[in-house]
């Protein structure tokens, strides 16, 4: 298969599970899955106010501040200050989690995987890079800052545009800004495997 381009302009923002804000889904599997039955989900959110996080039972979350002064998360009573961009923080979606903004609105990048089925790794690239999806793995590359170019077809990528790779797809990118590379793979130890 060829890498699939997912344009930011084609997304429809949706309310958070707890109704406290709005998020834009970049991609999810299976496609069109609801918030209670995805295997994995990647999204971008504008956060204007602090408050409680939605609970996602059985889900592992990785959240990253993309823009703004940051936030302090309290996860099961333990505070974690996130005052720098592009430093991912992992925590359980089962945990009681609250958010306090440090000094105004932020934009964050969210990766969620069903813990029993999937695992995720997030890294950030600031220069030319290449990625390949191994069998059983998907790779999602998202421009979080600046712009990028998908080399195979010389396709320009704007902010929040994404490229989804699967089934041994390969892609190389030029980046003037920040590119998130999310690797989503099935757990080798999952039941039934």
Beta strands, then each sheet from edge to edge (+ up, - down):
strand 1: 4-6
strand 2: 14-15
strand 3: 22-29
strand 4: 40-47
strand 5: 51-52
strand 6: 59-67
strand 7: 71-75
strand 8: 78-82
strand 9: 89-92
strand 10: 97-101
strand 11: 106-114
strand 12: 118-125
strand 13: 129-132
strand 14: 137-150
strand 15: 155-157
strand 16: 162-166
strand 17: 170-186
sheet 1: 1+ 16- 14+ 15-
sheet 2: 1+ 16- 14+ 17- 12+
sheet 3: 1+ 16- 14+ 17- 13+
sheet 4: 2+ 3- 4+ 11- 6+ 9-
sheet 5: 5+ 10- 7+ 8-
end
